[in-house]
Amino acid sequence: MKRTGFLYDPRYLLHDTGPYHPERAERLEAIHKGLQEAGLLGQLTRIPSRMVDMKWVETIHAPEYIRRFEELCLGGRRTLDCEDNQMCRDTYEIAQLAAGGVLEAARMIMSGEIDNAFCAVRPPGHHAERGEAMGFCYFNNVAIAARYLQTAYQIERVGIIDFDVHHGNGTQHIFEQDPTVFYYSIHQHPSFAYPGTGREFEMGSGQGYGFTKNSPVLPGSSDDEYQRLIEKDLLPAFKAFVPQVIIVSAGFDAHKDDDMADMRVTTEGFAWIMRTIMMMGEQYADGRVLSVLEGGYALDRLPELAAGHVRILLDSK
Amino acid sequence: MFVSQSMTRKVITVSKETPLLEAQALMANSNIRHLPVVAADNRLEGIITDRDIRSALPYDMARGRAPEEERRKYAHLTVAEFMTTAPATVTVFDTLQDALLLIQEKRVGAFPVIDADGKLKGIISVRDLLRAFINVLGIGEPGTLLCILVENKVGQLKRIVDAITEERISFGSVLVARYWEKDKRAVFPYLLTNNVIRIKKKLQDMGFTLLDPMQWYLDQLPKSE
């Protein structure tokens, strides 16, 4: 059995998005409860959350943006950049705790204290652009972690796999010119789903051309279509790229019971995706897989989805 | 939505006397395919395209790969002999819709835009129209497409728009299209948000049917009503 780290902090619940917002504290409570009831918490190594050292955030986000986020949030503004991004006074600090926790998980993997990790954080990150909050995301946790691994641990090639039902525009744009970070995303086709990017022809630019890969999926698709596209698009790409660490943007909103989009992936479908990722992790990255929560809004499905996800991290060979 | 708002204003032009090879180089260097031909007072006299030039020259010349002495043989050719005189034009007062329909009808890649005196004001190409259309659809901005099936009767669209507005969601665009059941319409609001769970439920509670986007194919629609 693997030593799997689990990042969770009750303070992540303090990021208050107001009534009726789908990206709500109950999501994390459901995940925590799911792991507890499945008897998995005892098998996991707890990862303490930490305030992030802002020098790492600054490798990804523009200083003006960070300052604006801090000032507007602490000044009591309820939204940042768009009505979607609801804030409370704690949001800025919680976003720092989320990014800092993910970096701590990365550090523990690199030091060998754990083999892999699941980070149940909020706010999520993959829509956050260099200088703009988008789609409930403020700091791009996964992007910050990728740069941290490269800078602090001389990791040359980081592979990011994003299976949230929405395209991770922020992560893609941040690394689209960078051949050292491969960004792969599978998501509902952008003509039907937020944020309207992630088409097949988006393949990176300049030096980074060929190091971005998108698999848009038509609405109503299920496990077999995800499996077909992952085998066709992701497996050969990572075989050629040979990532030294894999970071997962784990969103569970492609589930058939999630109303956010129109996908019909089953709980078993998510397990297949994660087992496939772990197989690549073992093959190329010495088992170093860092999974970070993005979306997933079906509160009654999140417990089983999180438990299934963590079991695969624990059982990976 | 007038042509004048979407056209290219800084137009690269030639005169009738411009050598053909010069026009060819101008297109290659500026990465364009259409050059309006104007008189000294900027009155439009014609248009010359990369296709006109290609068909006027032998293959190697057309590809710009011919040796210098070969090129000299064609140096006397001028734009006047190969341009289209009296080309299809639009005026600054025409709309984008006019230009879209005309471009389909005339099968050309660009129109010179002229004023009432026939003087050149700009050029509008397929590329400019596409950009304008992307703008109209709102798809340059992040958002989510909803597909709603409604009864074909007055007031339905208002109910949808009101419901969405109450949720304080901004619109990128709203398209209304025919549906294969004669008394129904398909409405496609493009909403500038990621947060659609509540509005979807609200619309369903109001009695609207949310369409599976995959069930709506343009080619299944009746050709006419």
Interface residues (C-beta under 8 A of the other chain):
Chain A: Y20 H21 P22 C82 E83 D84 H127 M134 G135 F136 H166 N169 S191 F192 A193 Y194 P195 G196 T197 L218 P219 G220 D259 M260 D262 Y297
Chain B: I139 E141 P142 G143 T144 L145 R168 I169 S170 L192 T193 N194 N195 V196 I197 R198 K200 K201 D212 P213 M214
